[in-house]
Amino acid sequence: MKTVPFFNYPHLFKSREEDFVRIFKDIGSRGAYILQKDLVEFENNLSKFAGTKYAVGLANGTDAIWIALMAAGIGKGDEVIFSSHTYIATAAAIHFVGAIPIPADCKEDHMIDPESVEKLITNKTKAILPTQVNGRCCDMDEIMRISKKYNLIVLEDAAQGLGAQYKGRGVGTFDKGATISFYPAKNLGSFGDGGAFITNDKDMYDKVMLYRDHGRNDDGIFVMWGFNSRLDNLQAAILDFKLTYYDEEITRRRNIALIYQGRLGHLSQLLLPPSPNSNPDYFDVFQNYEIEAERRDELKQYLKEFGVGTLVQWSGQPVHSITSLGFSGKGLPYTEAMFTKCLMLPMNTALVDDDVEYICDLIIKFYSI
Ligand SMILES: Cc1ncc(COP(=O)(O)O)c(C=O)c1O
């Protein structure tokens, strides 16, 4: 029987093994492990790619969020509105700066719902932290309109969104900046943990640079309290190489989405993500292909029996459902209904067209039984 894993981790290395070994040898033989030129080069290339003035390599995407929140001056008692359809890391970062995470609902494209955001604003609200989930940018016109109306900061969690655009502008260019994750399964994945902050804001850049290296400036003087959250030089060198063909990988992901759309678009039992090219305002990079499906659990089991791996995002728990952390578990109707139906189909560059066709054949068969 054919098998199509949800994600193929060994492929990450095997796909360009010779190049990666060459990079390991180069870094090792130079002994260039921490804060070396490879990191600086990667940061320069990352900011060029993102269309931002600055990029800072950090230890992971979670650190990136809480460091950016601190740099933006968010702290004790401040309320920060974020989408419940995100990883716990977004809310944890808000919690760990002493602020209060306020979850908002999402809408049909699974992005934060600006109407829900506006209803949650109080006199304690200081920031909106939308997640550019699944590699799509949310409706930034509406988010920015609300932020200006209520004088709020906007910081994007773009852990899944590097390269995604809204009306020709990339993530990280809208207000205070965006945080990125290089977790191995991310569109741009390292061989371990990694993250970044991208921004046009010089003050944010300066502060994040200090926070990530013990508050130490370029002259080695400690000018403020800081931490160790540096992106390893080796990971930076690997990522810099992978960035050279990142555009091709995005194109491949968008082509896979087109195959899914072409084969499954007619099924009334499914809600598919917006098709690439269906709305010129959006350029999606398809970190995930998250559908809504009738009889979701049965479909998941059926695909498993035929060797296809699927996943329900965040282990099936939108953040506001986590009552053990003090969330109410209710009040966000779209998210709650969506989480009884959502399912991620395989979406990665290890897939060949035959794999995608196989998955589609199975889904069509499942709904015809
Ligand atoms: C939306 C979102 N936010 C934050 C993170 C945290 O990133 P990291 O795992 O690099 O800390 C992730 C990664 O899983 C994510 O998907």
The ligand as an SDF file (V2000), in Angstrom:
LIG
                    3D

 16 16  0  0  0  0  0  0  0  0999 V2000
    1.3720   30.1860   15.0260 C   0  0  0  0  0  0  0  0  0  0  0  0
    2.5990   29.8020   15.7970 C   0  0  0  0  0  0  0  0  0  0  0  0
    3.0670   30.6390   16.7270 N   0  0  0  0  0  0  0  0  0  0  0  0
    4.1940   30.3690   17.4230 C   0  0  0  0  0  0  0  0  0  0  0  0
    4.8960   29.2040   17.1890 C   0  0  0  0  0  0  0  0  0  0  0  0
    6.1060   28.9210   18.0300 C   0  0  0  0  0  0  0  0  0  0  0  0
    7.2780   28.7630   17.2810 O   0  0  0  0  0  0  0  0  0  0  0  0
    8.4800   27.8790   17.8510 P   0  0  0  0  0  0  0  0  0  0  0  0
    8.0380   26.4540   17.8400 O   0  0  0  0  0  0  0  0  0  0  0  0
    9.6090   28.1350   16.8850 O   0  0  0  0  0  0  0  0  0  0  0  0
    8.7900   28.3650   19.2080 O   0  0  0  0  0  0  0  0  0  0  0  0
    4.4590   28.3050   16.2100 C   0  0  0  0  0  0  0  0  0  0  0  0
    5.2010   27.0740   15.9140 C   0  0  0  0  0  0  0  0  0  0  0  0
    4.8060   25.9950   16.1390 O   0  0  0  0  0  0  0  0  0  0  0  0
    3.2740   28.6080   15.5010 C   0  0  0  0  0  0  0  0  0  0  0  0
    2.8000   27.7900   14.5550 O   0  0  0  0  0  0  0  0  0  0  0  0
  1  2  1  0
  2  3  1  0
  2 15  2  0
  3  4  2  0
  4  5  1  0
  5  6  1  0
  5 12  2  0
  6  7  1  0
  7  8  1  0
  8  9  2  0
  8 10  1  0
  8 11  1  0
 12 13  1  0
 12 15  1  0
 13 14  2  0
 15 16  1  0
M  END
$$$$
